[in-house]
Amino acid sequence: MDIVIAGAHGAIARLLTPRLVADGHRVRGIIRNPDHGPDLQRDGAEAVICDLEAADGTAVGAAVAGADAIVFAAGAGPGSGAERKWTVDQGAAKKLIDAAAELGIRRYVMVSSIGADAPPPGDEVFSVYLQAKAAADADLVAAGLDHTIIRPVHLTDDNGAGTVEVGTSVERGEVSRDDVAAVIATVIGDARTHGHTFELTGGDRPIAEVPEVIGNLPRDGA
Ligand SMILES: NC(=O)c1ccc[n+]([C@@H]2O[C@H](COP(=O)([O-])OP(=O)(O)OC[C@H]3O[C@@H](n4cnc5c(N)ncnc54)[C@H](OP(=O)(O)O)[C@@H]3O)[C@@H](O)[C@H]2O)c1
């Protein structure tokens, strides 16, 4: 597949790209800082410079044209204020959803977050973050693409275990970014996960079993 990753210099994306390349995919990574390009090239990806907050629909379309799939792994990050939760976590995701719908890119994998199913009200930054994640997830479901929405619990930089737990609702805990990347690489080409939203935490289940487990859950809207 020809896969575009948004937030390609982020921690999950840097772990995901080599996995996708090893699986034989072409990977194009959207970054906003050209200085990050050489890192992407070392990972095996082609860098596409596009600031997803500033870009209009034409520029976003140009960044993803020809792709078979989009992975949204961008985020405003923990140091950002509420405004950038809306412009990145929701706004950038929505621009890519619109581009995918316009260009016939059917596959879209969203890195969402635990808690996005029931975001707390109010304007505290973490609440706004979850509100923005929930809105982006709803935008993606409404678009009618072949989506998979992954809602990890607290992320760590530990080495991947190769095992996780998934479900419509999981215990809060931790999961490594490496295992999140492995889950994305496993589900991206697996149609059993189309139309599904699931939570992801550390656990004992081999990641290869994730598509079968998810495929047996009710699809979104069912
Ligand atoms: N932390 C947690 O415990 C947790 C739990 C569940 C879910 N998540 C979600 O998982 C996501 C991915 O995690 P991560 O650790 O890989 O994140 P990360 O390292 O912060 O990566 C996010 C990437 O998004 C990019 N980005 C920000 N604004 C952009 C823009 N306008 N245009 C293009 N790219 C832009 C950043 O690029 P720059 O370097 O240019 O800023 C960065 O490379 C998070 O963003 C969060 O939503 C996190």
The ligand as a Gaussian input file, in Angstrom:
#p B3LYP/6-31G(d) Opt

LIG

0 1
 N        0.585000      10.717000      25.587000
 C       -0.308000       9.780000      25.815000
 O       -0.278000       9.117000      26.862000
 C       -1.388000       9.503000      24.786000
 C       -2.366000       8.585000      25.098000
 C       -3.316000       8.267000      24.119000
 C       -3.252000       8.879000      22.869000
 N       -2.280000       9.785000      22.593000
 C       -2.261000      10.363000      21.231000
 O       -1.241000       9.767000      20.467000
 C       -0.727000      10.752000      19.558000
 C        0.605000      10.348000      19.026000
 O        1.498000      10.198000      20.124000
 P        3.053000      10.528000      19.959000
 O        3.663000      10.307000      21.298000
 O        3.585000       9.822000      18.755000
 O        2.963000      12.112000      19.646000
 P        4.116000      13.168000      19.313000
 O        5.470000      12.534000      19.467000
 O        3.807000      14.391000      20.090000
 O        3.913000      13.450000      17.743000
 C        2.931000      14.312000      17.287000
 C        3.429000      14.864000      15.959000
 O        2.413000      15.732000      15.405000
 C        3.093000      16.728000      14.690000
 N        2.326000      17.951000      14.434000
 C        1.892000      18.857000      15.346000
 N        1.310000      19.891000      14.715000
 C        1.405000      19.640000      13.376000
 C        1.009000      20.361000      12.220000
 N        0.393000      21.550000      12.306000
 N        1.259000      19.820000      11.001000
 C        1.887000      18.621000      10.905000
 N        2.297000      17.884000      11.971000
 C        2.059000      18.400000      13.193000
 C        4.293000      17.065000      15.559000
 O        5.270000      17.687000      14.765000
 P        6.271000      18.822000      15.343000
 O        7.485000      18.061000      15.821000
 O        6.550000      19.679000      14.152000
 O        5.541000      19.537000      16.461000
 C        4.711000      15.694000      16.086000
 O        5.729000      15.128000      15.293000
 C       -0.706000      12.006000      20.445000
 O       -0.638000      13.163000      19.727000
 C       -2.005000      11.861000      21.220000
 O       -3.051000      12.517000      20.541000
 C       -1.357000      10.105000      23.523000

